[in-house]
Amino acid sequence: MAAIQFVTDPMPNRDQVRAPRTEDYFRSVVDSLATGLVVFKHDGHIECVNPAAQRILGVAADDLIHGCGAGTISGRMVDAAGRRIGADRWSMTCSVRASRRAVGRVVGVDRPDGKRVWLSTSWCLLDPVDSTRSPLLVSFTDITAERATSQRLAHQANHDALTGLPNRAHVLTKVTEALRASGENALGAILFIDLDNLKVINDTLGHEAGDAALKIVADRLRTAVRPDDLVARLGGDEFVAVLGGSISGVAVDRLSERLHTLLSEPAIIGGTTVRLGASVGIAEVGPDDHRDAAELLRDADQAMYHAKKSGRGRTCRFAEQMHRDAESIAK
């Protein structure tokens, strides 16, 4: 770390005699910190770094100080969403110089060894009075492990543990977002898929075989839909396919047929050949559709129920008459 210089008067007093000890003391404190510290000059070059910064960034102090300054780091940085940050040395500091201080910004840095570390950073000007000439102090802590844990928990909260597919909560969120969007990001239709023979497999071959069947179904559904469509498992033997964009009714029918074809193909589980099959309900979204995510899932489910009553292995589109029929049955 570069030495910290103290300016002294010609006639040293007792406090000035202590200055070297004070400097050593503060150097020891800075060197012992687990937090990385980097001081940038006003021109973007690095003035000094502490050992923690070298360890976290995977770059020696000499390479940082005598390299390309801020460009040494910023050229390998991404924002919290994983988007590359420009290599321009001032891209790191311009917003800070405008606001004087920034706290808790998360960035990723690609180390020379290929590992990406995630940092929680804080930035402040050492001389806020003269922001154009002031050195900039950047402190950061390594949050790579914490971020990985947070992402794992978020994934578990939004995905089915058995199949790895998104779950109901994730579907409701994505459908809600799609209902607010337009164009290719808008919602086209929801296909509610209910397996026809899972109970038979569970009863005859056991629940492990049933779990294996669900994984097979998940894989086949992934291959059946378009790349930007969403496939999810709601629970039990229920799945959905969320189709985005302005998809025609004919295209929805073709995709439904493809689902039936793939799901009806035989599968070998534990040495036994089984056939699955499914009933499919479709809820299409019109231009003036006022249903929310839960209502669309309900209607697709209602259509699937009618398909299953019609003999299984079939597809049925939702119609308002289905609600009236259900209400009359309930009465």
DOROLUM-307724 format. One record per residue (C-alpha): x, y, z. Coordinates in steps of 0.5 Angstrom, whole numbers, padded with zeros to 4 digits. Layout:
REM residues N
{east->X, north->Y, up->Z} .
...
//
This chain:
REM residues 331
{east->0000, north->0000, up->0000} .
{east->0003, north->0007, up->-0002} .
{east->0005, north->0011, up->0004} .
{east->0001, north->0016, up->0008} .
{east->0005, north->0023, up->0008} .
{east->0004, north->0028, up->0013} .
{east->0006, north->0035, up->0013} .
{east->0010, north->0037, up->0018} .
{east->0012, north->0044, up->0021} .
{east->0020, north->0046, up->0021} .
{east->0020, north->0046, up->0029} .
{east->0017, north->0039, up->0031} .
{east->0013, north->0039, up->0037} .
{east->0011, north->0033, up->0041} .
{east->0005, north->0031, up->0037} .
{east->0009, north->0031, up->0030} .
{east->0014, north->0027, up->0033} .
{east->0009, north->0022, up->0034} .
{east->0007, north->0022, up->0027} .
{east->0011, north->0016, up->0025} .
{east->0008, north->0012, up->0030} .
{east->0001, north->0014, up->0028} .
{east->0002, north->0013, up->0021} .
{east->0005, north->0006, up->0023} .
{east->-0001, north->0005, up->0027} .
{east->-0006, north->0007, up->0022} .
{east->-0003, north->0003, up->0017} .
{east->-0003, north->-0003, up->0021} .
{east->-0011, north->-0002, up->0022} .
{east->-0012, north->-0001, up->0015} .
{east->-0008, north->-0007, up->0013} .
{east->-0012, north->-0012, up->0018} .
{east->-0019, north->-0010, up->0015} .
{east->-0023, north->-0015, up->0012} .
{east->-0026, north->-0010, up->0008} .
{east->-0022, north->-0008, up->0001} .
{east->-0020, north->-0001, up->0000} .
{east->-0018, north->0003, up->-0006} .
{east->-0016, north->0010, up->-0007} .
{east->-0017, north->0013, up->-0014} .
{east->-0014, north->0019, up->-0016} .
{east->-0018, north->0025, up->-0019} .
{east->-0015, north->0022, up->-0026} .
{east->-0018, north->0015, up->-0025} .
{east->-0011, north->0012, up->-0023} .
{east->-0010, north->0008, up->-0017} .
{east->-0006, north->0011, up->-0011} .
{east->-0006, north->0006, up->-0006} .
{east->-0010, north->-0001, up->-0004} .
{east->-0010, north->-0005, up->0002} .
{east->-0008, north->-0013, up->0003} .
{east->-0016, north->-0015, up->0003} .
{east->-0017, north->-0011, up->-0004} .
{east->-0011, north->-0015, up->-0007} .
{east->-0014, north->-0021, up->-0004} .
{east->-0021, north->-0020, up->-0006} .
{east->-0020, north->-0018, up->-0013} .
{east->-0014, north->-0023, up->-0014} .
{east->-0009, north->-0017, up->-0017} .
{east->-0003, north->-0015, up->-0014} .
{east->-0002, north->-0008, up->-0011} .
{east->0003, north->-0006, up->-0016} .
{east->-0001, north->-0009, up->-0022} .
{east->-0007, north->-0004, up->-0020} .
{east->-0003, north->0002, up->-0018} .
{east->0002, north->0001, up->-0024} .
{east->-0003, north->-0001, up->-0029} .
{east->-0009, north->0002, up->-0032} .
{east->-0012, north->0005, up->-0026} .
{east->-0019, north->0005, up->-0026} .
{east->-0020, north->0001, up->-0032} .
{east->-0016, north->-0005, up->-0029} .
{east->-0022, north->-0006, up->-0025} .
{east->-0028, north->-0003, up->-0029} .
{east->-0026, north->-0007, up->-0035} .
{east->-0028, north->-0013, up->-0032} .
{east->-0034, north->-0011, up->-0028} .
{east->-0041, north->-0012, up->-0029} .
{east->-0047, north->-0009, up->-0025} .
{east->-0052, north->-0013, up->-0021} .
{east->-0056, north->-0016, up->-0027} .
{east->-0050, north->-0019, up->-0030} .
{east->-0049, north->-0013, up->-0035} .
{east->-0042, north->-0011, up->-0037} .
{east->-0040, north->-0004, up->-0035} .
{east->-0036, north->0000, up->-0040} .
{east->-0029, north->0000, up->-0039} .
{east->-0028, north->0007, up->-0039} .
{east->-0025, north->0009, up->-0033} .
{east->-0030, north->0015, up->-0031} .
{east->-0036, north->0010, up->-0032} .
{east->-0034, north->0008, up->-0025} .
{east->-0034, north->0015, up->-0022} .
{east->-0038, north->0020, up->-0025} .
{east->-0044, north->0018, up->-0022} .
{east->-0041, north->0019, up->-0015} .
{east->-0037, north->0025, up->-0017} .
{east->-0044, north->0028, up->-0018} .
{east->-0048, north->0025, up->-0012} .
{east->-0041, north->0026, up->-0007} .
{east->-0043, north->0019, up->-0004} .
{east->-0046, north->0012, up->-0006} .
{east->-0047, north->0006, up->-0001} .
{east->-0049, north->-0001, up->-0002} .
{east->-0048, north->-0002, up->-0010} .
{east->-0047, north->-0009, up->-0012} .
{east->-0042, north->-0010, up->-0018} .
{east->-0039, north->-0017, up->-0020} .
{east->-0031, north->-0017, up->-0022} .
{east->-0028, north->-0022, up->-0026} .
{east->-0022, north->-0024, up->-0023} .
{east->-0015, north->-0026, up->-0027} .
{east->-0016, north->-0033, up->-0025} .
{east->-0023, north->-0033, up->-0028} .
{east->-0027, north->-0033, up->-0022} .
{east->-0033, north->-0028, up->-0021} .
{east->-0033, north->-0024, up->-0015} .
{east->-0039, north->-0020, up->-0012} .
{east->-0038, north->-0014, up->-0008} .
{east->-0042, north->-0009, up->-0004} .
{east->-0039, north->-0003, up->-0005} .
{east->-0039, north->0004, up->-0002} .
{east->-0036, north->0010, up->-0005} .
{east->-0034, north->0017, up->-0003} .
{east->-0030, north->0023, up->-0004} .
{east->-0024, north->0025, up->0001} .
{east->-0025, north->0032, up->-0001} .
{east->-0033, north->0033, up->-0002} .
{east->-0031, north->0041, up->-0003} .
{east->-0027, north->0040, up->-0009} .
{east->-0031, north->0034, up->-0013} .
{east->-0027, north->0035, up->-0019} .
{east->-0020, north->0034, up->-0016} .
{east->-0022, north->0030, up->-0010} .
{east->-0019, north->0023, up->-0009} .
{east->-0024, north->0017, up->-0009} .
{east->-0025, north->0012, up->-0003} .
{east->-0028, north->0006, up->-0005} .
{east->-0029, north->0000, up->0000} .
{east->-0032, north->-0007, up->-0001} .
{east->-0034, north->-0013, up->0002} .
{east->-0034, north->-0020, up->-0002} .
{east->-0041, north->-0022, up->-0002} .
{east->-0040, north->-0028, up->-0007} .
{east->-0042, north->-0033, up->-0002} .
{east->-0048, north->-0029, up->0001} .
{east->-0051, north->-0028, up->-0006} .
{east->-0050, north->-0035, up->-0008} .
{east->-0054, north->-0037, up->-0002} .
{east->-0060, north->-0032, up->-0003} .
{east->-0060, north->-0034, up->-0011} .
{east->-0061, north->-0041, up->-0009} .
{east->-0066, north->-0040, up->-0004} .
{east->-0070, north->-0035, up->-0009} .
{east->-0070, north->-0041, up->-0014} .
{east->-0072, north->-0046, up->-0009} .
{east->-0078, north->-0041, up->-0007} .
{east->-0080, north->-0041, up->-0015} .
{east->-0079, north->-0048, up->-0017} .
{east->-0081, north->-0055, up->-0016} .
{east->-0076, north->-0059, up->-0013} .
{east->-0077, north->-0065, up->-0016} .
{east->-0077, north->-0063, up->-0024} .
{east->-0074, north->-0056, up->-0023} .
{east->-0079, north->-0053, up->-0027} .
{east->-0082, north->-0046, up->-0024} .
{east->-0088, north->-0047, up->-0019} .
{east->-0095, north->-0044, up->-0018} .
{east->-0092, north->-0037, up->-0015} .
{east->-0087, north->-0036, up->-0021} .
{east->-0093, north->-0037, up->-0026} .
{east->-0097, north->-0032, up->-0023} .
{east->-0092, north->-0027, up->-0023} .
{east->-0090, north->-0028, up->-0030} .
{east->-0097, north->-0028, up->-0032} .
{east->-0098, north->-0022, up->-0029} .
{east->-0092, north->-0019, up->-0032} .
{east->-0094, north->-0021, up->-0039} .
{east->-0101, north->-0018, up->-0038} .
{east->-0098, north->-0012, up->-0037} .
{east->-0094, north->-0012, up->-0043} .
{east->-0095, north->-0012, up->-0050} .
{east->-0092, north->-0014, up->-0057} .
{east->-0088, north->-0021, up->-0056} .
{east->-0087, north->-0020, up->-0049} .
{east->-0095, north->-0020, up->-0048} .
{east->-0099, north->-0026, up->-0046} .
{east->-0102, north->-0031, up->-0051} .
{east->-0105, north->-0037, up->-0048} .
{east->-0105, north->-0041, up->-0042} .
{east->-0105, north->-0049, up->-0043} .
{east->-0107, north->-0053, up->-0037} .
{east->-0104, north->-0060, up->-0037} .
{east->-0107, north->-0065, up->-0033} .
{east->-0104, north->-0072, up->-0033} .
{east->-0108, north->-0078, up->-0035} .
{east->-0105, north->-0084, up->-0032} .
{east->-0100, north->-0082, up->-0026} .
{east->-0105, north->-0085, up->-0021} .
{east->-0104, north->-0092, up->-0024} .
{east->-0097, north->-0091, up->-0024} .
{east->-0096, north->-0089, up->-0017} .
{east->-0101, north->-0095, up->-0015} .
{east->-0098, north->-0100, up->-0019} .
{east->-0091, north->-0099, up->-0019} .
{east->-0090, north->-0094, up->-0013} .
{east->-0089, north->-0087, up->-0012} .
{east->-0081, north->-0087, up->-0014} .
{east->-0084, north->-0089, up->-0021} .
{east->-0089, north->-0084, up->-0021} .
{east->-0083, north->-0079, up->-0019} .
{east->-0079, north->-0081, up->-0025} .
{east->-0085, north->-0080, up->-0030} .
{east->-0086, north->-0073, up->-0027} .
{east->-0079, north->-0072, up->-0029} .
{east->-0080, north->-0075, up->-0036} .
{east->-0086, north->-0071, up->-0037} .
{east->-0082, north->-0064, up->-0035} .
{east->-0077, north->-0066, up->-0040} .
{east->-0082, north->-0067, up->-0046} .
{east->-0086, north->-0061, up->-0044} .
{east->-0079, north->-0057, up->-0045} .
{east->-0078, north->-0059, up->-0052} .
{east->-0085, north->-0058, up->-0054} .
{east->-0086, north->-0051, up->-0053} .
{east->-0082, north->-0045, up->-0056} .
{east->-0076, north->-0042, up->-0053} .
{east->-0079, north->-0036, up->-0050} .
{east->-0085, north->-0040, up->-0047} .
{east->-0086, north->-0042, up->-0040} .
{east->-0087, north->-0049, up->-0037} .
{east->-0089, north->-0050, up->-0030} .
{east->-0091, north->-0055, up->-0025} .
{east->-0097, north->-0053, up->-0021} .
{east->-0097, north->-0059, up->-0016} .
{east->-0099, north->-0066, up->-0017} .
{east->-0100, north->-0068, up->-0024} .
{east->-0102, north->-0061, up->-0026} .
{east->-0097, north->-0057, up->-0031} .
{east->-0098, north->-0051, up->-0035} .
{east->-0095, north->-0048, up->-0041} .
{east->-0095, north->-0040, up->-0042} .
{east->-0095, north->-0038, up->-0049} .
{east->-0093, north->-0031, up->-0050} .
{east->-0093, north->-0026, up->-0056} .
{east->-0099, north->-0026, up->-0061} .
{east->-0100, north->-0033, up->-0062} .
{east->-0106, north->-0035, up->-0067} .
{east->-0111, north->-0040, up->-0065} .
{east->-0108, north->-0045, up->-0070} .
{east->-0101, north->-0045, up->-0067} .
{east->-0104, north->-0046, up->-0060} .
{east->-0108, north->-0052, up->-0063} .
{east->-0101, north->-0055, up->-0067} .
{east->-0097, north->-0054, up->-0060} .
{east->-0103, north->-0058, up->-0056} .
{east->-0103, north->-0063, up->-0061} .
{east->-0095, north->-0063, up->-0060} .
{east->-0096, north->-0064, up->-0053} .
{east->-0101, north->-0070, up->-0054} .
{east->-0096, north->-0073, up->-0059} .
{east->-0090, north->-0073, up->-0054} .
{east->-0094, north->-0074, up->-0048} .
{east->-0097, north->-0081, up->-0051} .
{east->-0090, north->-0084, up->-0053} .
{east->-0088, north->-0090, up->-0049} .
{east->-0083, north->-0089, up->-0043} .
{east->-0079, north->-0094, up->-0039} .
{east->-0079, north->-0094, up->-0032} .
{east->-0076, north->-0099, up->-0028} .
{east->-0076, north->-0104, up->-0034} .
{east->-0083, north->-0103, up->-0035} .
{east->-0086, north->-0099, up->-0041} .
{east->-0092, north->-0094, up->-0039} .
{east->-0096, north->-0089, up->-0043} .
{east->-0098, north->-0083, up->-0040} .
{east->-0102, north->-0078, up->-0044} .
{east->-0106, north->-0072, up->-0041} .
{east->-0112, north->-0067, up->-0042} .
{east->-0111, north->-0060, up->-0044} .
{east->-0115, north->-0054, up->-0043} .
{east->-0114, north->-0048, up->-0046} .
{east->-0115, north->-0040, up->-0044} .
{east->-0113, north->-0035, up->-0050} .
{east->-0112, north->-0028, up->-0048} .
{east->-0116, north->-0023, up->-0052} .
{east->-0114, north->-0016, up->-0053} .
{east->-0119, north->-0013, up->-0048} .
{east->-0118, north->-0019, up->-0043} .
{east->-0119, north->-0016, up->-0036} .
{east->-0118, north->-0023, up->-0033} .
{east->-0112, north->-0023, up->-0028} .
{east->-0107, north->-0029, up->-0027} .
{east->-0111, north->-0033, up->-0022} .
{east->-0117, north->-0032, up->-0026} .
{east->-0114, north->-0035, up->-0033} .
{east->-0111, north->-0041, up->-0029} .
{east->-0118, north->-0042, up->-0026} .
{east->-0121, north->-0042, up->-0033} .
{east->-0115, north->-0046, up->-0037} .
{east->-0117, north->-0051, up->-0031} .
{east->-0124, north->-0051, up->-0032} .
{east->-0123, north->-0052, up->-0040} .
{east->-0118, north->-0058, up->-0038} .
{east->-0124, north->-0061, up->-0033} .
{east->-0128, north->-0061, up->-0039} .
{east->-0123, north->-0064, up->-0044} .
{east->-0122, north->-0070, up->-0038} .
{east->-0130, north->-0071, up->-0038} .
{east->-0130, north->-0072, up->-0046} .
{east->-0125, north->-0078, up->-0045} .
{east->-0118, north->-0076, up->-0043} .
{east->-0113, north->-0075, up->-0048} .
{east->-0116, north->-0069, up->-0051} .
{east->-0116, north->-0061, up->-0051} .
{east->-0122, north->-0056, up->-0050} .
{east->-0122, north->-0049, up->-0050} .
{east->-0125, north->-0045, up->-0045} .
{east->-0132, north->-0042, up->-0046} .
{east->-0136, north->-0038, up->-0041} .
{east->-0141, north->-0043, up->-0041} .
{east->-0137, north->-0047, up->-0037} .
{east->-0138, north->-0043, up->-0031} .
{east->-0145, north->-0043, up->-0032} .
{east->-0145, north->-0050, up->-0032} .
{east->-0141, north->-0051, up->-0026} .
{east->-0145, north->-0046, up->-0022} .
{east->-0151, north->-0050, up->-0024} .
{east->-0148, north->-0056, up->-0022} .
{east->-0146, north->-0053, up->-0015} .
{east->-0153, north->-0051, up->-0014} .
//
